[in-house]
Amino acid sequence: MVGTVNKHIRIDEELWERLEAAAKDRKTTANRLLAELAARWLENREWPRTDVQIQVARSSLFTAQAVARDMIAAGREEEIEEIRRDISRIAPDLPEEPPDI
């Protein structure tokens, strides 16, 4: 291929077989799939960038869990479900499968 470079990486055999199977489904090569996935990750990684952002995210999740437990203990499960529905409308769940390239 014009404009390509030849590089070598070490990878676990089982992981390589998974990459080959995924690449076959997408009608590409495992090398190309791996490179495209890495490029996509580099382009799209935005958050969390710092340790502080990670700590804030973890603290927020811990706080939400503590509040939810208190609400359950107080018999307010219906309110928790309402909050979950509101959150789902604002920030829908992430897909379980990565998007096709």
Biopython code that builds the backbone (N, CA, C, O; Angstrom):
import numpy as np
from Bio.PDB.StructureBuilder import StructureBuilder

atoms = [
    (1, "MET", "N", (0.827, -1.182, 0.000)),
    (1, "MET", "CA", (0.000, 0.000, 0.000)),
    (1, "MET", "C", (0.872, 1.245, 0.000)),
    (1, "MET", "O", (1.863, 1.318, 0.726)),
    (2, "VAL", "N", (0.513, 2.188, -0.786)),
    (2, "VAL", "CA", (1.242, 3.438, -0.859)),
    (2, "VAL", "C", (0.975, 4.257, 0.397)),
    (2, "VAL", "O", (-0.168, 4.354, 0.843)),
    (3, "GLY", "N", (2.019, 4.844, 0.969)),
    (3, "GLY", "CA", (1.855, 5.713, 2.126)),
    (3, "GLY", "C", (1.695, 4.988, 3.445)),
    (3, "GLY", "O", (1.260, 5.591, 4.426)),
    (4, "THR", "N", (2.037, 3.703, 3.495)),
    (4, "THR", "CA", (1.910, 2.978, 4.756)),
    (4, "THR", "C", (3.301, 2.692, 5.314)),
    (4, "THR", "O", (4.296, 2.756, 4.592)),
    (5, "VAL", "N", (3.360, 2.378, 6.596)),
    (5, "VAL", "CA", (4.612, 2.002, 7.232)),
    (5, "VAL", "C", (4.461, 0.596, 7.788)),
    (5, "VAL", "O", (3.355, 0.155, 8.100)),
    (6, "ASN", "N", (5.565, -0.093, 7.909)),
    (6, "ASN", "CA", (5.559, -1.460, 8.424)),
    (6, "ASN", "C", (6.021, -1.430, 9.873)),
    (6, "ASN", "O", (7.187, -1.140, 10.140)),
    (7, "LYS", "N", (5.136, -1.724, 10.807)),
    (7, "LYS", "CA", (5.445, -1.749, 12.233)),
    (7, "LYS", "C", (5.045, -3.099, 12.799)),
    (7, "LYS", "O", (4.169, -3.771, 12.253)),
    (8, "HIS", "N", (5.672, -3.492, 13.873)),
    (8, "HIS", "CA", (5.371, -4.769, 14.509)),
    (8, "HIS", "C", (4.959, -4.527, 15.957)),
    (8, "HIS", "O", (5.540, -3.685, 16.641)),
    (9, "ILE", "N", (3.961, -5.261, 16.416)),
    (9, "ILE", "CA", (3.534, -5.195, 17.810)),
    (9, "ILE", "C", (3.438, -6.607, 18.357)),
    (9, "ILE", "O", (3.298, -7.568, 17.601)),
    (10, "ARG", "N", (3.514, -6.725, 19.658)),
    (10, "ARG", "CA", (3.308, -8.018, 20.308)),
    (10, "ARG", "C", (1.903, -7.999, 20.881)),
    (10, "ARG", "O", (1.496, -7.037, 21.532)),
    (11, "ILE", "N", (1.163, -9.082, 20.629)),
    (11, "ILE", "CA", (-0.229, -9.138, 21.082)),
    (11, "ILE", "C", (-0.565, -10.567, 21.478)),
    (11, "ILE", "O", (-0.054, -11.518, 20.887)),
    (12, "ASP", "N", (-1.405, -10.712, 22.455)),
    (12, "ASP", "CA", (-1.852, -12.017, 22.916)),
    (12, "ASP", "C", (-2.566, -12.739, 21.769)),
    (12, "ASP", "O", (-3.345, -12.125, 21.040)),
    (13, "GLU", "N", (-2.306, -14.026, 21.609)),
    (13, "GLU", "CA", (-2.878, -14.783, 20.494)),
    (13, "GLU", "C", (-4.403, -14.784, 20.509)),
    (13, "GLU", "O", (-5.039, -14.649, 19.464)),
    (14, "GLU", "N", (-4.988, -14.937, 21.698)),
    (14, "GLU", "CA", (-6.450, -14.946, 21.808)),
    (14, "GLU", "C", (-7.041, -13.599, 21.372)),
    (14, "GLU", "O", (-8.054, -13.557, 20.673)),
    (15, "LEU", "N", (-6.410, -12.519, 21.785)),
    (15, "LEU", "CA", (-6.886, -11.192, 21.389)),
    (15, "LEU", "C", (-6.737, -11.010, 19.883)),
    (15, "LEU", "O", (-7.618, -10.440, 19.239)),
    (16, "TRP", "N", (-5.641, -11.485, 19.319)),
    (16, "TRP", "CA", (-5.445, -11.355, 17.876)),
    (16, "TRP", "C", (-6.530, -12.118, 17.110)),
    (16, "TRP", "O", (-7.034, -11.635, 16.096)),
    (17, "GLU", "N", (-6.886, -13.303, 17.596)),
    (17, "GLU", "CA", (-7.946, -14.075, 16.947)),
    (17, "GLU", "C", (-9.279, -13.330, 17.010)),
    (17, "GLU", "O", (-10.050, -13.356, 16.052)),
    (18, "ARG", "N", (-9.552, -12.665, 18.138)),
    (18, "ARG", "CA", (-10.776, -11.861, 18.243)),
    (18, "ARG", "C", (-10.749, -10.709, 17.247)),
    (18, "ARG", "O", (-11.756, -10.412, 16.604)),
    (19, "LEU", "N", (-9.591, -10.063, 17.121)),
    (19, "LEU", "CA", (-9.467, -8.970, 16.150)),
    (19, "LEU", "C", (-9.668, -9.475, 14.725)),
    (19, "LEU", "O", (-10.341, -8.824, 13.925)),
    (20, "GLU", "N", (-9.094, -10.621, 14.408)),
    (20, "GLU", "CA", (-9.263, -11.183, 13.062)),
    (20, "GLU", "C", (-10.726, -11.491, 12.770)),
    (20, "GLU", "O", (-11.215, -11.226, 11.672)),
    (21, "ALA", "N", (-11.420, -12.050, 13.755)),
    (21, "ALA", "CA", (-12.839, -12.377, 13.558)),
    (21, "ALA", "C", (-13.661, -11.096, 13.360)),
    (21, "ALA", "O", (-14.525, -11.039, 12.485)),
    (22, "ALA", "N", (-13.389, -10.081, 14.168)),
    (22, "ALA", "CA", (-14.114, -8.816, 14.035)),
    (22, "ALA", "C", (-13.798, -8.156, 12.700)),
    (22, "ALA", "O", (-14.683, -7.588, 12.060)),
    (23, "ALA", "N", (-12.547, -8.230, 12.284)),
    (23, "ALA", "CA", (-12.145, -7.629, 11.006)),
    (23, "ALA", "C", (-12.818, -8.348, 9.839)),
    (23, "ALA", "O", (-13.256, -7.712, 8.881)),
    (24, "LYS", "N", (-12.897, -9.652, 9.922)),
    (24, "LYS", "CA", (-13.537, -10.430, 8.857)),
    (24, "LYS", "C", (-15.002, -10.012, 8.698)),
    (24, "LYS", "O", (-15.499, -9.870, 7.581)),
    (25, "ASP", "N", (-15.688, -9.817, 9.838)),
    (25, "ASP", "CA", (-17.084, -9.371, 9.791)),
    (25, "ASP", "C", (-17.221, -8.007, 9.113)),
    (25, "ASP", "O", (-18.250, -7.707, 8.508)),
    (26, "ARG", "N", (-16.181, -7.189, 9.217)),
    (26, "ARG", "CA", (-16.220, -5.837, 8.647)),
    (26, "ARG", "C", (-15.532, -5.756, 7.281)),
    (26, "ARG", "O", (-15.389, -4.679, 6.702)),
    (27, "LYS", "N", (-15.111, -6.924, 6.784)),
    (27, "LYS", "CA", (-14.451, -7.020, 5.478)),
    (27, "LYS", "C", (-13.198, -6.142, 5.397)),
    (27, "LYS", "O", (-13.006, -5.392, 4.440)),
    (28, "THR", "N", (-12.355, -6.256, 6.425)),
    (28, "THR", "CA", (-11.086, -5.544, 6.467)),
    (28, "THR", "C", (-10.060, -6.469, 7.094)),
    (28, "THR", "O", (-10.374, -7.625, 7.380)),
    (29, "THR", "N", (-8.863, -6.001, 7.312)),
    (29, "THR", "CA", (-7.835, -6.812, 7.953)),
    (29, "THR", "C", (-7.764, -6.466, 9.432)),
    (29, "THR", "O", (-8.190, -5.394, 9.860)),
    (30, "ALA", "N", (-7.215, -7.398, 10.201)),
    (30, "ALA", "CA", (-7.061, -7.158, 11.639)),
    (30, "ALA", "C", (-6.126, -5.975, 11.885)),
    (30, "ALA", "O", (-6.370, -5.163, 12.778)),
    (31, "ASN", "N", (-5.057, -5.879, 11.094)),
    (31, "ASN", "CA", (-4.136, -4.748, 11.239)),
    (31, "ASN", "C", (-4.858, -3.424, 11.019)),
    (31, "ASN", "O", (-4.697, -2.481, 11.794)),
    (32, "ARG", "N", (-5.648, -3.364, 9.961)),
    (32, "ARG", "CA", (-6.367, -2.130, 9.634)),
    (32, "ARG", "C", (-7.401, -1.795, 10.713)),
    (32, "ARG", "O", (-7.534, -0.639, 11.114)),
    (33, "LEU", "N", (-8.125, -2.805, 11.175)),
    (33, "LEU", "CA", (-9.114, -2.593, 12.224)),
    (33, "LEU", "C", (-8.451, -2.048, 13.487)),
    (33, "LEU", "O", (-8.940, -1.093, 14.089)),
    (34, "LEU", "N", (-7.345, -2.657, 13.879)),
    (34, "LEU", "CA", (-6.635, -2.220, 15.071)),
    (34, "LEU", "C", (-6.159, -0.774, 14.929)),
    (34, "LEU", "O", (-6.296, 0.020, 15.860)),
    (35, "ALA", "N", (-5.609, -0.438, 13.782)),
    (35, "ALA", "CA", (-5.138, 0.929, 13.550)),
    (35, "ALA", "C", (-6.290, 1.925, 13.552)),
    (35, "ALA", "O", (-6.166, 3.009, 14.123)),
    (36, "GLU", "N", (-7.417, 1.571, 12.918)),
    (36, "GLU", "CA", (-8.565, 2.476, 12.876)),
    (36, "GLU", "C", (-9.185, 2.668, 14.252)),
    (36, "GLU", "O", (-9.586, 3.777, 14.603)),
    (37, "LEU", "N", (-9.267, 1.589, 15.037)),
    (37, "LEU", "CA", (-9.802, 1.710, 16.387)),
    (37, "LEU", "C", (-8.902, 2.588, 17.258)),
    (37, "LEU", "O", (-9.392, 3.416, 18.027)),
    (38, "ALA", "N", (-7.588, 2.404, 17.135)),
    (38, "ALA", "CA", (-6.656, 3.231, 17.905)),
    (38, "ALA", "C", (-6.769, 4.694, 17.486)),
    (38, "ALA", "O", (-6.758, 5.583, 18.337)),
    (39, "ALA", "N", (-6.876, 4.947, 16.197)),
    (39, "ALA", "CA", (-7.009, 6.330, 15.712)),
    (39, "ALA", "C", (-8.302, 6.949, 16.209)),
    (39, "ALA", "O", (-8.317, 8.108, 16.624)),
    (40, "ARG", "N", (-9.381, 6.193, 16.172)),
    (40, "ARG", "CA", (-10.674, 6.705, 16.655)),
    (40, "ARG", "C", (-10.593, 7.046, 18.135)),
    (40, "ARG", "O", (-11.103, 8.080, 18.568)),
    (41, "TRP", "N", (-9.956, 6.181, 18.907)),
    (41, "TRP", "CA", (-9.818, 6.434, 20.334)),
    (41, "TRP", "C", (-8.997, 7.702, 20.575)),
    (41, "TRP", "O", (-9.357, 8.525, 21.416)),
    (42, "LEU", "N", (-7.898, 7.858, 19.840)),
    (42, "LEU", "CA", (-7.062, 9.043, 20.015)),
    (42, "LEU", "C", (-7.811, 10.326, 19.651)),
    (42, "LEU", "O", (-7.630, 11.355, 20.301)),
    (43, "GLU", "N", (-8.638, 10.270, 18.629)),
    (43, "GLU", "CA", (-9.384, 11.446, 18.192)),
    (43, "GLU", "C", (-10.515, 11.808, 19.141)),
    (43, "GLU", "O", (-10.818, 12.988, 19.319)),
    (44, "ASN", "N", (-11.144, 10.807, 19.754)),
    (44, "ASN", "CA", (-12.362, 11.044, 20.516)),
    (44, "ASN", "C", (-12.196, 11.058, 22.025)),
    (44, "ASN", "O", (-13.144, 11.392, 22.736)),
    (45, "ARG", "N", (-11.039, 10.710, 22.532)),
    (45, "ARG", "CA", (-10.898, 10.685, 23.991)),
    (45, "ARG", "C", (-10.883, 12.116, 24.510)),
    (45, "ARG", "O", (-10.017, 12.917, 24.157)),
    (46, "GLU", "N", (-11.828, 12.406, 25.326)),
    (46, "GLU", "CA", (-11.933, 13.756, 25.842)),
    (46, "GLU", "C", (-12.018, 13.795, 27.355)),
    (46, "GLU", "O", (-11.536, 14.739, 27.983)),
    (47, "TRP", "N", (-12.635, 12.765, 27.954)),
    (47, "TRP", "CA", (-12.873, 12.846, 29.376)),
    (47, "TRP", "C", (-12.826, 11.474, 29.980)),
    (47, "TRP", "O", (-13.285, 10.534, 29.331)),
    (48, "PRO", "N", (-12.324, 11.288, 31.131)),
    (48, "PRO", "CA", (-11.623, 12.256, 31.964)),
    (48, "PRO", "C", (-10.159, 12.378, 31.572)),
    (48, "PRO", "O", (-9.503, 11.385, 31.258)),
    (49, "ARG", "N", (-9.666, 13.583, 31.593)),
    (49, "ARG", "CA", (-8.285, 13.831, 31.198)),
    (49, "ARG", "C", (-7.328, 13.877, 32.385)),
    (49, "ARG", "O", (-6.146, 13.561, 32.244)),
    (50, "THR", "N", (-7.817, 14.258, 33.517)),
    (50, "THR", "CA", (-6.923, 14.430, 34.662)),
    (50, "THR", "C", (-7.366, 13.555, 35.829)),
    (50, "THR", "O", (-8.495, 13.064, 35.865)),
    (51, "ASP", "N", (-6.455, 13.370, 36.777)),
    (51, "ASP", "CA", (-6.786, 12.610, 37.979)),
    (51, "ASP", "C", (-7.906, 13.278, 38.759)),
    (51, "ASP", "O", (-8.739, 12.599, 39.360)),
    (52, "VAL", "N", (-7.931, 14.599, 38.752)),
    (52, "VAL", "CA", (-8.984, 15.327, 39.469)),
    (52, "VAL", "C", (-10.345, 15.010, 38.861)),
    (52, "VAL", "O", (-11.304, 14.772, 39.596)),
    (53, "GLN", "N", (-10.450, 15.002, 37.538)),
    (53, "GLN", "CA", (-11.718, 14.672, 36.891)),
    (53, "GLN", "C", (-12.153, 13.252, 37.227)),
    (53, "GLN", "O", (-13.340, 12.999, 37.432)),
    (54, "ILE", "N", (-11.210, 12.331, 37.284)),
    (54, "ILE", "CA", (-11.529, 10.946, 37.638)),
    (54, "ILE", "C", (-12.033, 10.886, 39.080)),
    (54, "ILE", "O", (-13.012, 10.196, 39.369)),
    (55, "GLN", "N", (-11.367, 11.607, 39.984)),
    (55, "GLN", "CA", (-11.794, 11.617, 41.385)),
    (55, "GLN", "C", (-13.181, 12.227, 41.542)),
    (55, "GLN", "O", (-13.985, 11.739, 42.336)),
    (56, "VAL", "N", (-13.471, 13.289, 40.794)),
    (56, "VAL", "CA", (-14.796, 13.917, 40.862)),
    (56, "VAL", "C", (-15.861, 12.934, 40.376)),
    (56, "VAL", "O", (-16.924, 12.810, 40.984)),
    (57, "ALA", "N", (-15.570, 12.241, 39.281)),
    (57, "ALA", "CA", (-16.536, 11.261, 38.762)),
    (57, "ALA", "C", (-16.781, 10.152, 39.775)),
    (57, "ALA", "O", (-17.929, 9.779, 40.019)),
    (58, "ARG", "N", (-15.727, 9.626, 40.362)),
    (58, "ARG", "CA", (-15.883, 8.561, 41.361)),
    (58, "ARG", "C", (-16.654, 9.056, 42.582)),
    (58, "ARG", "O", (-17.520, 8.354, 43.104)),
    (59, "SER", "N", (-16.335, 10.260, 43.030)),
    (59, "SER", "CA", (-17.031, 10.829, 44.191)),
    (59, "SER", "C", (-18.513, 11.012, 43.905)),
    (59, "SER", "O", (-19.360, 10.751, 44.760)),
    (60, "SER", "N", (-18.817, 11.467, 42.686)),
    (60, "SER", "CA", (-20.220, 11.661, 42.308)),
    (60, "SER", "C", (-20.980, 10.343, 42.329)),
    (60, "SER", "O", (-22.109, 10.277, 42.816)),
    (61, "LEU", "N", (-20.363, 9.304, 41.803)),
    (61, "LEU", "CA", (-21.013, 7.991, 41.800)),
    (61, "LEU", "C", (-21.199, 7.466, 43.218)),
    (61, "LEU", "O", (-22.246, 6.899, 43.533)),
    (62, "PHE", "N", (-20.201, 7.645, 44.075)),
    (62, "PHE", "CA", (-20.315, 7.203, 45.458)),
    (62, "PHE", "C", (-21.440, 7.950, 46.170)),
    (62, "PHE", "O", (-22.236, 7.350, 46.892)),
    (63, "THR", "N", (-21.497, 9.265, 45.958)),
    (63, "THR", "CA", (-22.542, 10.081, 46.582)),
    (63, "THR", "C", (-23.926, 9.650, 46.109)),
    (63, "THR", "O", (-24.850, 9.522, 46.911)),
    (64, "ALA", "N", (-24.066, 9.425, 44.800)),
    (64, "ALA", "CA", (-25.361, 8.995, 44.258)),
    (64, "ALA", "C", (-25.785, 7.658, 44.859)),
    (64, "ALA", "O", (-26.959, 7.454, 45.166)),
    (65, "GLN", "N", (-24.828, 6.753, 45.025)),
    (65, "GLN", "CA", (-25.149, 5.452, 45.602)),
    (65, "GLN", "C", (-25.586, 5.603, 47.063)),
    (65, "GLN", "O", (-26.538, 4.951, 47.492)),
    (66, "ALA", "N", (-24.911, 6.444, 47.814)),
    (66, "ALA", "CA", (-25.274, 6.647, 49.223)),
    (66, "ALA", "C", (-26.662, 7.266, 49.341)),
    (66, "ALA", "O", (-27.459, 6.855, 50.185)),
    (67, "VAL", "N", (-26.949, 8.251, 48.497)),
    (67, "VAL", "CA", (-28.273, 8.890, 48.523)),
    (67, "VAL", "C", (-29.357, 7.881, 48.152)),
    (67, "VAL", "O", (-30.412, 7.838, 48.785)),
    (68, "ALA", "N", (-29.095, 7.067, 47.121)),
    (68, "ALA", "CA", (-30.076, 6.060, 46.700)),
    (68, "ALA", "C", (-30.349, 5.063, 47.819)),
    (68, "ALA", "O", (-31.499, 4.684, 48.041)),
    (69, "ARG", "N", (-29.320, 4.641, 48.517)),
    (69, "ARG", "CA", (-29.530, 3.693, 49.631)),
    (69, "ARG", "C", (-30.382, 4.319, 50.727)),
    (69, "ARG", "O", (-31.262, 3.664, 51.286)),
    (70, "ASP", "N", (-30.120, 5.590, 51.034)),
    (70, "ASP", "CA", (-30.933, 6.276, 52.046)),
    (70, "ASP", "C", (-32.389, 6.383, 51.593)),
    (70, "ASP", "O", (-33.304, 6.202, 52.397)),
    (71, "MET", "N", (-32.604, 6.676, 50.316)),
    (71, "MET", "CA", (-33.967, 6.790, 49.799)),
    (71, "MET", "C", (-34.685, 5.446, 49.853)),
    (71, "MET", "O", (-35.867, 5.385, 50.192)),
    (72, "ILE", "N", (-33.975, 4.366, 49.519)),
    (72, "ILE", "CA", (-34.574, 3.033, 49.583)),
    (72, "ILE", "C", (-34.952, 2.704, 51.019)),
    (72, "ILE", "O", (-36.039, 2.188, 51.280)),
    (73, "ALA", "N", (-34.056, 3.003, 51.946)),
    (73, "ALA", "CA", (-34.332, 2.729, 53.366)),
    (73, "ALA", "C", (-35.541, 3.514, 53.858)),
    (73, "ALA", "O", (-36.252, 3.070, 54.760)),
    (74, "ALA", "N", (-35.773, 4.686, 53.259)),
    (74, "ALA", "CA", (-36.909, 5.522, 53.646)),
    (74, "ALA", "C", (-38.170, 5.166, 52.859)),
    (74, "ALA", "O", (-39.195, 5.832, 53.008)),
    (75, "GLY", "N", (-38.110, 4.113, 52.013)),
    (75, "GLY", "CA", (-39.286, 3.700, 51.251)),
    (75, "GLY", "C", (-39.583, 4.586, 50.061)),
    (75, "GLY", "O", (-40.745, 4.723, 49.677)),
    (76, "ARG", "N", (-38.566, 5.195, 49.463)),
    (76, "ARG", "CA", (-38.776, 6.138, 48.360)),
    (76, "ARG", "C", (-38.245, 5.584, 47.031)),
    (76, "ARG", "O", (-37.685, 6.332, 46.228)),
    (77, "GLU", "N", (-38.420, 4.268, 46.796)),
    (77, "GLU", "CA", (-37.921, 3.629, 45.574)),
    (77, "GLU", "C", (-38.515, 4.238, 44.307)),
    (77, "GLU", "O", (-37.830, 4.349, 43.290)),
    (78, "GLU", "N", (-39.787, 4.633, 44.366)),
    (78, "GLU", "CA", (-40.441, 5.215, 43.182)),
    (78, "GLU", "C", (-39.736, 6.486, 42.737)),
    (78, "GLU", "O", (-39.611, 6.739, 41.539)),
    (79, "GLU", "N", (-39.274, 7.289, 43.690)),
    (79, "GLU", "CA", (-38.556, 8.512, 43.338)),
    (79, "GLU", "C", (-37.225, 8.197, 42.659)),
    (79, "GLU", "O", (-36.794, 8.918, 41.759)),
    (80, "ILE", "N", (-36.582, 7.125, 43.091)),
    (80, "ILE", "CA", (-35.320, 6.723, 42.459)),
    (80, "ILE", "C", (-35.566, 6.354, 41.008)),
    (80, "ILE", "O", (-34.798, 6.746, 40.130)),
    (81, "GLU", "N", (-36.620, 5.610, 40.748)),
    (81, "GLU", "CA", (-36.941, 5.237, 39.365)),
    (81, "GLU", "C", (-37.231, 6.470, 38.517)),
    (81, "GLU", "O", (-36.838, 6.530, 37.352)),
    (82, "GLU", "N", (-37.908, 7.437, 39.087)),
    (82, "GLU", "CA", (-38.192, 8.679, 38.360)),
    (82, "GLU", "C", (-36.887, 9.414, 38.032)),
    (82, "GLU", "O", (-36.721, 9.931, 36.927)),
    (83, "ILE", "N", (-35.982, 9.454, 38.981)),
    (83, "ILE", "CA", (-34.678, 10.089, 38.745)),
    (83, "ILE", "C", (-33.921, 9.349, 37.650)),
    (83, "ILE", "O", (-33.316, 9.980, 36.783)),
    (84, "ARG", "N", (-33.947, 8.019, 37.679)),
    (84, "ARG", "CA", (-33.259, 7.228, 36.646)),
    (84, "ARG", "C", (-33.829, 7.507, 35.260)),
    (84, "ARG", "O", (-33.085, 7.610, 34.285)),
    (85, "ARG", "N", (-35.159, 7.630, 35.175)),
    (85, "ARG", "CA", (-35.775, 7.942, 33.874)),
    (85, "ARG", "C", (-35.330, 9.317, 33.387)),
    (85, "ARG", "O", (-35.039, 9.495, 32.204)),
    (86, "ASP", "N", (-35.278, 10.288, 34.296)),
    (86, "ASP", "CA", (-34.826, 11.631, 33.913)),
    (86, "ASP", "C", (-33.376, 11.610, 33.431)),
    (86, "ASP", "O", (-33.034, 12.243, 32.432)),
    (87, "ILE", "N", (-32.539, 10.884, 34.145)),
    (87, "ILE", "CA", (-31.125, 10.786, 33.751)),
    (87, "ILE", "C", (-31.002, 10.107, 32.391)),
    (87, "ILE", "O", (-30.191, 10.525, 31.565)),
    (88, "SER", "N", (-31.792, 9.073, 32.150)),
    (88, "SER", "CA", (-31.739, 8.364, 30.865)),
    (88, "SER", "C", (-32.114, 9.270, 29.701)),
    (88, "SER", "O", (-31.585, 9.118, 28.600)),
    (89, "ARG", "N", (-33.020, 10.209, 29.938)),
    (89, "ARG", "CA", (-33.383, 11.140, 28.862)),
    (89, "ARG", "C", (-32.260, 12.132, 28.593)),
    (89, "ARG", "O", (-32.046, 12.536, 27.450)),
    (90, "ILE", "N", (-31.549, 12.521, 29.633)),
    (90, "ILE", "CA", (-30.464, 13.494, 29.483)),
    (90, "ILE", "C", (-29.191, 12.823, 28.972)),
    (90, "ILE", "O", (-28.535, 13.335, 28.064)),
    (91, "ALA", "N", (-28.851, 11.692, 29.551)),
    (91, "ALA", "CA", (-27.620, 10.973, 29.205)),
    (91, "ALA", "C", (-27.946, 9.503, 28.995)),
    (91, "ALA", "O", (-27.848, 8.705, 29.928)),
    (92, "PRO", "N", (-28.336, 9.135, 27.769)),
    (92, "PRO", "CA", (-28.700, 7.740, 27.506)),
    (92, "PRO", "C", (-27.527, 6.799, 27.759)),
    (92, "PRO", "O", (-26.364, 7.198, 27.714)),
    (93, "ASP", "N", (-27.865, 5.539, 28.027)),
    (93, "ASP", "CA", (-26.838, 4.528, 28.261)),
    (93, "ASP", "C", (-25.951, 4.394, 27.038)),
    (93, "ASP", "O", (-26.381, 4.618, 25.907)),
    (94, "LEU", "N", (-24.698, 4.021, 27.289)),
    (94, "LEU", "CA", (-23.771, 3.777, 26.192)),
    (94, "LEU", "C", (-24.102, 2.443, 25.547)),
    (94, "LEU", "O", (-24.580, 1.532, 26.222)),
    (95, "PRO", "N", (-23.855, 2.314, 24.247)),
    (95, "PRO", "CA", (-24.108, 1.027, 23.599)),
    (95, "PRO", "C", (-23.153, -0.028, 24.151)),
    (95, "PRO", "O", (-22.020, 0.281, 24.520)),
    (96, "GLU", "N", (-23.623, -1.280, 24.205)),
    (96, "GLU", "CA", (-22.767, -2.357, 24.695)),
    (96, "GLU", "C", (-21.689, -2.729, 23.682)),
    (96, "GLU", "O", (-20.586, -3.120, 24.064)),
    (97, "GLU", "N", (-21.996, -2.611, 22.420)),
    (97, "GLU", "CA", (-21.057, -2.935, 21.362)),
    (97, "GLU", "C", (-20.439, -1.667, 20.800)),
    (97, "GLU", "O", (-21.133, -0.660, 20.661)),
    (98, "PRO", "N", (-19.137, -1.687, 20.469)),
    (98, "PRO", "CA", (-18.542, -0.503, 19.847)),
    (98, "PRO", "C", (-19.152, -0.278, 18.469)),
    (98, "PRO", "O", (-19.574, -1.230, 17.813)),
    (99, "PRO", "N", (-19.201, 0.982, 18.026)),
    (99, "PRO", "CA", (-19.790, 1.256, 16.706)),
    (99, "PRO", "C", (-18.952, 0.668, 15.579)),
    (99, "PRO", "O", (-17.736, 0.524, 15.711)),
    (100, "ASP", "N", (-19.598, 0.332, 14.484)),
    (100, "ASP", "CA", (-18.878, -0.190, 13.316)),
    (100, "ASP", "C", (-18.013, 0.896, 12.718)),
    (100, "ASP", "O", (-18.348, 2.080, 12.735)),
    (101, "ILE", "N", (-16.903, 0.456, 12.194)),
    (101, "ILE", "CA", (-16.004, 1.412, 11.528)),
    (101, "ILE", "C", (-16.340, 1.456, 10.066)),
    (101, "ILE", "O", (-15.710, 2.194, 9.309)),
]
sb = StructureBuilder()
sb.init_structure("model")
sb.init_model(0)
sb.init_chain("A")
sb.init_seg("    ")
for serial, (resi, resn, name, xyz) in enumerate(atoms, 1):
    if name == "N":
        sb.init_residue(resn, " ", resi, " ")
    sb.init_atom(name, np.array(xyz, "f"), 0.0, 1.0, " ", f" {name:<3s}", serial, name[0])
structure = sb.get_structure()
